[in-house]
Amino acid sequence: MNALDHELIDLYLAGEMDGEALQQFEQRLSSEPSLRKASDTQRELIVSLRRDLYPDANQAAFLRTLEKHRHDITHIPHMKAQRVPGWVIAAASVAAIIAGTLFLSPWQKNLYKEFVSISMNAPVERGANERAELQEAAALFNDSEYAAAIPCWTVHWQQTPPMRMPASTAAFRYSKSIK
């Protein structure tokens, strides 16, 4: 195929060939598959271009209908933005802070029970004497009843001479006496 063949295809598809030239070209189309394939391809291309590029009567009617209803489709009613008063924002902030504080309530937590995991061995387990107030103080301390354990310790300290006390107990007793 050459450039002249493409021009002949254009003339044939446009219907501008007649007589002997038309008969010769149709004979070539039937005998040359490459020419027939090029002609079919160009015909499909022309049909496709006409369909896509030329205005359609239905398309024009559709566009008129769209234009007629444009306001109904695109109109958004104007709503005024309402500004929230500052006192409402302040009140909501204070309410949120109060609710958060009441929910968390840090002053009601017992930090000793939450974080301390100290337990005291009973004096009998340590091999010491079996004094009742010391046993009771250790049991109360292990049950996290610290306020109730203090009087038992106080009785023990008053009955035990300072020389027999461990250094830490003597230091604690001394610190309590200087207050």
C-alpha positions in Angstrom: 0.0 0.0 0.0 1.1 3.5 -0.8 -0.2 7.0 -0.4 -2.2 6.8 -3.6 -4.0 3.8 -2.2 -5.1 5.8 0.8 -6.4 8.6 -1.5 -8.3 6.0 -3.5 -9.8 4.6 -0.2 -10.9 8.1 0.7 -12.6 8.7 -2.7 -14.3 5.3 -2.6 -15.7 5.8 0.9 -16.8 9.3 0.1 -18.7 7.9 -2.9 -16.8 10.1 -5.4 -15.6 7.2 -7.6 -17.6 6.2 -10.7 -17.4 4.0 -13.8 -14.3 2.1 -14.6 -12.2 3.5 -11.7 -14.8 2.2 -9.2 -14.8 -1.3 -10.9 -11.0 -1.5 -10.8 -10.8 -0.4 -7.2 -13.5 -3.0 -6.1 -11.5 -5.7 -8.0 -8.4 -4.7 -6.0 -10.4 -4.8 -2.7 -11.4 -8.3 -3.4 -7.9 -9.5 -4.4 -5.7 -7.6 -1.9 -6.5 -8.3 1.8 -4.2 -5.5 3.0 -6.2 -2.9 0.9 -9.5 -4.4 2.1 -8.3 -4.3 5.8 -7.2 -0.6 5.4 -10.6 0.3 3.8 -12.6 -1.4 6.6 -10.5 0.3 9.2 -11.0 3.7 7.6 -14.7 3.1 7.3 -15.0 2.2 11.0 -13.0 5.3 11.8 -15.3 7.6 9.8 -18.5 6.1 11.3 -17.0 6.5 14.8 -16.0 10.1 14.2 -19.4 11.0 12.7 -21.1 9.5 15.7 -18.9 11.3 18.3 -18.3 14.6 16.6 -21.6 15.5 15.0 -24.3 16.9 17.2 -27.2 14.5 17.9 -30.8 15.7 17.9 -31.4 13.9 21.2 -28.3 15.4 22.7 -29.5 18.9 21.8 -32.9 18.2 23.4 -31.2 16.8 26.5 -29.0 20.0 26.8 -32.1 22.2 26.5 -33.8 20.3 29.2 -30.8 20.6 31.5 -30.6 24.3 30.8 -34.2 24.7 31.6 -33.9 22.9 35.0 -30.4 24.3 35.8 -31.7 26.4 38.7 -33.6 23.5 40.3 -30.5 21.3 40.1 -27.8 23.6 41.2 -29.6 26.0 43.5 -28.6 25.6 47.1 -30.7 27.5 49.5 -28.7 30.1 51.4 -28.5 29.5 55.0 -27.0 32.0 57.4 -24.3 30.6 59.6 -25.3 31.1 63.1 -22.6 32.2 65.4 -22.5 30.4 68.8 -22.4 32.9 71.6 -19.2 33.0 73.7 -20.9 32.3 76.9 -22.3 29.0 75.5 -18.8 27.9 74.6 -17.5 28.9 78.0 -20.3 27.1 79.8 -19.8 24.0 77.8 -16.0 24.1 78.6 -16.7 24.5 82.3 -19.2 21.7 82.2 -16.7 19.4 80.5 -14.0 20.2 83.0 -16.3 19.6 85.9 -17.5 16.3 84.4 -14.0 15.2 83.8 -12.9 16.0 87.3 -15.8 14.2 88.8 -15.3 11.2 86.6 -11.6 10.9 87.4 -12.0 12.1 91.0 -8.3 11.9 91.9 -8.8 12.9 95.5 -10.8 9.8 96.3 -8.1 7.3 95.3 -6.2 5.6 98.0 -2.6 5.8 96.8 -1.4 3.4 99.4 -3.8 0.7 98.2 -3.2 1.5 94.6 0.6 1.6 94.5 2.1 0.0 97.7 2.6 -3.7 97.6 4.7 -3.9 100.8 3.9 -6.7 103.3 5.5 -7.3 106.6 6.6 -10.7 107.9 5.1 -11.5 111.2 7.6 -11.6 114.1 7.1 -15.3 114.5 8.1 -15.9 110.9 11.3 -13.9 111.5 12.1 -15.9 114.6 11.5 -13.1 117.0 9.4 -13.1 120.1 5.7 -13.7 120.0 4.4 -10.5 121.5 0.7 -10.0 120.8 0.8 -6.3 119.9 3.6 -6.9 117.4 1.8 -9.7 115.8 -1.4 -7.6 115.6 0.5 -4.6 114.2 2.0 -6.7 111.4 -1.4 -8.3 110.5 -3.1 -4.8 110.4 -0.2 -3.5 108.3 -0.5 -6.3 105.8 -4.3 -5.7 105.6 -3.5 -2.0 104.7 -5.1 -0.8 107.9 -2.3 1.6 108.7 -4.2 3.8 111.1 -5.2 0.8 113.3 -1.6 -0.5 113.2 -0.1 2.6 114.7 -1.4 2.2 118.3 -0.1 -1.4 118.3 3.4 -0.2 117.3 3.2 2.5 119.9 2.6 -0.1 122.7 5.5 -2.2 121.4 7.8 0.7 121.3 6.9 1.8 124.8 7.6 -1.7 126.2 10.8 -2.3 124.2 14.0 -0.7 125.5 15.9 1.3 122.8 18.9 -0.9 122.9 16.9 -3.9 121.6 15.2 -2.1 118.8 16.7 -2.2 115.3 18.3 1.1 114.1 15.4 1.9 111.7 12.8 1.5 114.5 14.8 3.6 116.9 15.2 6.3 114.3 11.4 6.3 113.6 10.7 6.4 117.3 13.1 9.4 117.7 11.5 11.2 114.8 8.0 10.8 116.4 9.3 12.1 119.7 10.7 15.4 118.3 7.5 16.3 116.6 
